[in-house]
Amino acid sequence: MNAIIGFAALAAAHVNQPDQVQEYLNKISTSGQHLFPPEPDSAESAEQCHEIHTERRHHHCPYYSETVL
């Protein structure tokens, strides 16, 4: 996310240099693809992406119970 913000600022600072702006936009696009990878091709893969696994654990946290209460 930092790269996207940084390259957007650089592109804005170089609006009179189209080649430089295009380079920054390409880097923004690449950074965005890392944040949001393409959707899976198969329905099975999509189901696996949406699986949630939970585990219940008991912890003794006297600090939190004293400060919250």
C-alpha positions in Angstrom: 0.0 0.0 0.0 2.9 2.3 0.8 4.3 1.8 -2.7 0.9 2.7 -4.3 0.7 5.9 -2.3 4.3 6.8 -3.0 4.2 6.2 -6.8 0.9 8.1 -7.0 2.6 11.1 -5.4 5.5 10.8 -7.7 3.2 10.5 -10.7 1.4 13.7 -9.6 4.7 15.5 -9.2 5.7 14.6 -12.8 2.5 15.3 -14.7 4.5 17.0 -17.5 6.7 13.9 -18.1 4.3 11.3 -19.6 6.9 8.6 -19.9 7.8 8.9 -16.2 4.1 9.0 -15.2 3.5 5.8 -17.3 6.4 4.1 -15.5 4.9 5.0 -12.1 1.4 3.9 -13.2 2.8 0.5 -14.2 4.4 0.1 -10.8 1.2 1.1 -9.1 -0.6 -1.6 -11.1 1.9 -4.2 -10.2 1.7 -3.2 -6.5 -2.1 -3.5 -6.6 -1.9 -7.0 -8.1 0.2 -8.0 -5.1 -2.5 -6.7 -2.7 -5.4 -8.3 -4.6 -4.3 -11.4 -6.5 -6.5 -12.7 -9.4 -9.6 -14.7 -8.5 -9.2 -18.5 -8.6 -10.2 -20.2 -11.9 -12.1 -23.2 -10.4 -15.1 -23.2 -8.1 -13.3 -25.6 -5.8 -10.4 -23.2 -5.4 -13.0 -20.4 -4.6 -14.6 -22.5 -1.9 -11.2 -23.2 -0.3 -10.4 -19.4 -0.3 -13.6 -18.8 1.8 -13.1 -21.5 4.4 -12.6 -20.3 7.9 -11.0 -22.3 10.6 -11.4 -21.4 14.2 -10.0 -22.8 17.4 -11.2 -22.0 20.9 -8.5 -21.4 23.5 -8.6 -20.4 27.1 -6.1 -17.9 28.3 -5.5 -16.5 31.7 -5.0 -12.7 31.2 -5.3 -11.0 34.6 -4.0 -7.7 33.1 -6.8 -7.4 30.6 -9.5 -8.5 33.0 -8.3 -5.9 35.6 -8.0 -3.0 33.2 -11.2 -3.7 31.2 -13.3 -4.3 34.3 
